[in-house]
Amino acid sequence: MKQLLRNDWAWLGLFVLLFMVLGPLPPAFGLGAIAGDFGVQVLLTIMIYMIFGLGLNIVIGYTGLLDLGYASFMAMGAIVVAAGLVLTQQPAGETLQAPLGDLRLTQEQRELEANANAGPVVVQYRPDWGYDVVSGAEAVLAALEAQEAAGPDAEPKTLSVQPYAGLVLPVGQKSAKGTHPFGSTGGFLLLLAIAGVVCAAFGVLRGIPTLRLTGDYYAIVTLGIAEIVYITIQNEGWLTGGAYGIKLDGETIPHLFGADPNVAQGGTWWFNFYYVVLVALVFAFVFSKRLELSRLGRSWAAIKADEVAAMASGIDVKKAKLLAFLASGFLGGVGGGLYALKLTTVTHAQAEVFESIIVVCFLVFGGMGTIRGALLGAAMLQGLAEFLRLLSDPFWVRDHVFFLAADSELSIPNEARMLIYGLMLVLLMRFRPQGLLPPRAGGDPPSKQQQATWRLAETPLFRVGGKT
């Protein structure tokens, strides 16, 4: 039993089985409207956070560097996917050319354009004001001049165009349906890979100035860089949407395996997306496991044990660290891209330091340095957080706690959720500081193949399984 608990593959099989059993049934079974199913949303969140945990475990668990800025990768991956989907959307119908930018119209704006009877129109949108329709590029320029003359406090008759607001398109051709280079399953997977590569490159760039730092100094620097990324995302609205973020709708979300994400076929799309995330989790597991068992993984273990001794042994410490940052950033970008589709709205909130701390807690709870610990920590803590969220709803508590009266309003205050969350971590640190599934002190036992190889090298002074 102990051997089974220490087997990462066994834990992967267990979680995959649970996700398949607890996950959504195919829509053909009569369970089509699952988009609003709270349980499915929780399972999706747990799987995505498992990917984040596996990515951060490469840096914290394998190399021993405390990274407090992992939310930067999560947010950047989400922004790359969301911006890529929005910027490349080609809506149906004919649009006009105007020198105002190149961001695409949202679904609501396209509906306004389709319902207009005066020919092609340009729809402007400002989240704090609403919608307005202006016909033709010249009218748009006039609208901008009128708005500037009226001042920002004037009641807007025509709205000023903001880069994040969905600008007019270049001249397009009439079509019954819009086109999207990333609208297919293959296109979305390509965009997901691009997000991973972008975040991997950012991980290397972020890691170069921190190569000589260890311990608390490295943690403080990563925290500072994460805050820079957070402020940048919040203020650079031309790409990230600023405080309003980037919203994905039924036209910009890719059609996974041909499923339409709109309400009519939402169940099929969510079913397909659920298993795309599950496959991504399996990929992240295999990716991490192969790295752990590779020569590079052994180099990381040596660096974690003693960086000076590792350098004296001939290990290129700088290269090994940069590769750790690269691999960790790649998984963070992939997970962030999936998170963008799950949330359908990407804002600067995804880059908050609190998100980084949550993922670190997963590793502390499950056990740093083990893949099984990252999986278990994410499943238990994220599941607990969602369960406490339910307990803050008095109606849910009244309907599901059998011994409460029908008029009971008992619930856990929303402010107490994180208090309970933190109390569990304190208790764990007190009674099991190494986590629930820590790495073995002497390493995992050798496999049968390794033992067979060693027997070929037996000598009178060295025998496998015997005394020397």
N, C-alpha and C positions, 0 to 999 in steps of 0.2 A: 504493500500500500504506500509506503514511504517513497519507493522508487517511482510509483505512478504519480504521486504529488509533485515530484521533482522533474517530471517529464513535460517539457514545453509543448510537445506535439499532442500529448494527451489533453492538456488544457485547451489548446486550439480546437481539437475535435469536440471537446465538451461545449465550448462556447458556440461553435458553429452549429452544433446540434440544437442547442437551446435557442439560438436566433432563428433557426429554421422552424422549430416547433412553435415558438411564441410569435413568430412573424406573421405577416399577412398571408392569407390563402390566395390562390389565383382568382382573379375576378370572375372566371367562369364558374366558380363554386358559389356565386351569389354574394361575394363580399367585395363589391366593386367600390363602394364609397368609403375608402379607408384613409383618405387624405387627412381627415380631421380626427382620426383615431389617436387618442392620447398615447396609448400603449405603443403603437408603431413609431410615433415621434420620439418617445423615450428610447426605444431600442436603437433607432437611427442615431440619436445623440450619443448613446453609449458606444456604439461601434466607431463613430467618428473620433470620439475622445480616446478610444483605444489606440487608434492610429497616431494621434498626438502623443500618447504615452509611449508608444514604441519609438517614435522619433526622438523624443527628449531623452529616452533611456540610453540612446547611443552616446550622448554627451555626458549626462550625469552618471549613468550606470556603468558604462564601459570605460570612459576616460577619467571619471571622478571629478569633473568640472561642474560646479554649480551654476547652471544657466537660469537666470530669472527673466529672460526676455524672449521666451519661446512664442509668446503671443504675437510677436512681430511676424513670424513665419506664417502663423495661422491666418492673420489678417491679410498679409500680402498675397497668399494663395487665393483667398476668397476674392480679393479685389481684382486679381489678374483674370480669374474666371468670369466674374460678374461684368467687369469692364469689357472683356473680350466678347462676351455674348451681346452686350448692349451696343458696343461700337460697330459690330459687324452685321447687325440686323438690317435686312432690306425689306421694308414693309410693302404690302400690296398697293397697287394703284400708282398714279403718276405724282411725282413730287417736283418741286421747283428748286432751281439753283439759287443760292443766296450766300453772300460772303460772310456768314455768321458762325461757321463752325461745322463740325461733322458728327456730332453725337446724334443718336437715332431717337425717333419718337417712341413714346411709351404706348401701350395698348390703348389707353383711354384717349390719347391724342389722335391715334389713327382712327378711332371710332368717330371722333369729331370730324376728321377730314373726310371719312367715307360718307358721313351724313350731310355734308355740305352740298348744296345744289348749285353753287356759283362756280363750279370748276375746281381746279386744284387750289388748295389752301395751305397756308403755313400755320401750324398750331404752336403757340407758345405756352409755357407752363412755368409757374413759380410756386413752389410748395406752400409758401406762406400767403399767397394771394389767390391762386386758382388758375383757371384756363381762360384763354382768349384766342380768337381766330382772326388772322390777318391774311388777306389774299395777296399773293405776289411778293417778290423779293423787295421791290421798291417800297411797298407799304410797310414791310418789316423795318427797313431802314428809317422810314418816317416815324414809325412807332418808337424806335429806340431814341431818336432825337427828341420826340415829344416827351418821353418819359424822363430823359435827362434834364430837359428844361423844367419840367414840373417838380423835380426833386424827389428824393426817396420817400418823403412822408405824404406825397399826394395820393389821392385815390386813383388807382391805375385804371385807365380806360383801355390802354394797350400796354402790355406788360413788357418790361425789359427782358431780354434773353440772357439767361445765365448758362455757362457751359454745362453745368450738371443738369440743366432743366429739360434737355431734349431739344436740340436745335434742329433747324431745317436740314433737309437732305440735299445732296447734289441731284442733278437731273436723273430720274429713274425711268424705267419703262413700265407700262401698265402690265399687271399680271393678276391672275385670280388669287394667288397665294403669295405671301412673302417668301423670300429665300434667305438662307442662313448658312454660312460656311461651316459653322459649328453646330448646326441644328440636328445632325444625325448622331448616332451613338459613336461612330468612329471619330467624327469631328469633335465631339465633347471629350472623348478620351485623349485626343491630341491636345486639346486646350488644357486638360488636366495635367498632361505631361509637361506642357509649357509652363504652367504654374509651378510645378515641382522644380523644373530647371531654373526658373527665375529665383525661387527661394533658395535653391542650392547655391547659386551664384552669390546671392546676398549673404548667405552663411559664410562663404569663403571671404568675401569682402569685409564682413563684420569680424571675422576671426583673425585676419592678418594683424591688426594692431593689438590684439589681445594674446598673441602667442606666448609672450613671456610672463603672462599673469596667471596666477593660480589662486585657489582658495577664495577668500572674501573679496579680494581685489578684482578677480574675474567676475564674480557675481555682481559687484557694484557697477562695473563697466557695462555688462549686459543689461542691467536694469536701466542705466542711463540711455543706452542706445534704443531700448524699447520705448522709453518715454519720447525720444526724438521721433521715432517712427509714428507713435500715437499722435503727436502734435502735427506732424506732416500730413498724415491722413486726414486729420480734422480740418486742416486749413487749405489743402490743395484741392479745392472743389472741382477744378477743371477736369480731373481724372477720377477722383474718389467720391465725388458728390458732396464732400464736406460734411457738415453736420446732418444733412438729410440722407446721405448715403446713396447707394445704387440699388434700385428696386428692379427685380426680375418679374416678368409677367408671363402669361400664357404664350405670348408670341416670341419672347426672347429665350425662354427655357427650352433646351433641346428636347427633341422627340426621341426618347430612349427606346430603342427597338421598335420604332414606329408608333409608340403610344403618344397621344395628344395630352399635354398637361392641363388642358382646360377642364372645367368642372365635369363635362359630359363623360370624359374618359379618365378622370383624375385617378380612379382606383387602379387602372392598368398602369398608368405612369408611376404611381407611388410603389406599386408592386415591383416594377422593373428597377426603379431607383434603389429600392431596399436591397435588392440582390447585387446591384452594382457596388453599393457600399460594402456589402459582405465580401464580395470578391476582392475589393480594394483592401479590406482588413486582412484577408488571407495573404495577399501580395505583400503587405507591410510586414506581416509575421515572417514569411519566407525570406524577405529581404533582410530583416534584422537577424534572423537565425543564421543565414549564410555569412553575414558579416561577422557574427560572433565566433563562428567556427573557422574563419579564415585566418590567414597569417596576419592580416591587418587587425583582426579582432584580438589576437594574442598580443600584438603590439600595444593595443589600447589597454589590455589588462596589465601589461608591464608598466605602462605610463601611470596607470592608476595606483599601482603598488609603490613605485618609486621612480619618479621622472628622471632623477640623476642617474640611477642605476640603469634605467632603460637606455639613456643616451650613451652611457659607457658600454653598453652591450652592442652598440652599433645600430640602434633603432633611430630612424629619422623622425624625431619627436615632432618637429614642425609640420612635416608632411602628414604624419599620422593624425595630428590634431585637425589640420585643415580638411582632411578626408572625413573626419568625424563630423565637423561642422557642415560639410557638403551633404553627407548622407542624412543627417538630422534635418537639415533645411528642406531637403527633397520631400521627405515624408510629411513635414509640416505643411508644405505647399499643396501636396495632394489632398491631405485632410482638409485644409482650408478651402480648396475648390469644391469638395463635396459638401462642406458646411454651407457654402454660399447657396447651393441649390436647395439644401434643406431649409434654410432660413428664408430664402427668396429676397432678403434685404440685407445688404452689407453696409455697415457703418463703422465709424472709428471705435465703437464699443468693443469690437472683436479684438482690438489691439491693446486693451487695458491690461495693466500689470496683474490685476486680479486673475485674469485668465491664465497667465503663466503660473501663478501660485497654485491654482487649482490642479494643473497638470503635474506640478512638482509633488503635490499632496498625493496624487495617484501612486507615484513611485515610492514615496515614503511609506504609504499604507501597505502597498503590495510587496515591497522589497526592491531596493535599488539594485540594478545590475542583472536582473532576471526578466526575461520576456514574460514569463507566467505572472510575475509580480505586477508588471505594467498592465496586463490584461485584467487581473483580478482587482487591482486597485481602482481602475477606471470603472469596472462594472459595479463594484460595491459602492463607491463614493458617489458616482453620478446617479446610480439608482437610488441611493439614500436621499440625495438632494431633490430628485423629482418626487419621491414619496413624501418628503417633508413639505414640498410645495402643495401636494394634494391635501395634507393635513391642515394647511392654512386656510382651506376652503370649508366653512362650516356646513355648507350644503352637502359636499362630498362626504364629510365625516358623519353627518346625520344619516345619510343613505347607506353607508357601508359599515358603520360600527353598530352591531346588532343590539347592544345593551343600552343605547341612548334613546331617549324619548323622541317622539316625532317632532316636538317643538324645540329640541335642543339646539343651541348655537355654539357648542363647544368646538374649539379649533386651536391650533398652535399659531401664535402671532407670526406674521411673515418675517418680522425682525428677528425672531428667535431661531430661524432656520439655520443661519450660519453659526449661531452660538452652539447649537446641538452638533453641527458639523465639526466645529473646532474642538468641542469637548471629546468627541470620539477620537480625534487625532491625538489629543493630550493623553488620553487613557492608553492608546496604543503605544505612544512613545514611552510611557511609564512602565508598561508591563511587557512590551515586545518591541524594543527600539529598532531592531533589524528589519521589521516588517513581517507580514504574514507568510510570505514565501521568499525568504532570503536565499542568496546563493550558498552553496555548500562551502564549508570552510576549506576543505581540501579539493574542491572542484568536483565536477561530475565524474562518476566512475567510468573507466575506459570501456569502449564498446568491444564486442567480440572480434570485430575486424582489427581493432588496435591491439588487442591481446594476441591475436594470431601473428601479427607483424612483429611484436616484441619477442615472441617465442623463437623466431628465426635468429634472434640475436642473443639467445641464452648462452651464458658462460658459467663456469663453476662458481663465479662470484655474483652472478645475477640470474635469478630465476623468477619467472612470472608466477605470482601466487604463492611463492615459497620464500624461504629464508635466504638471505644472502650471506 
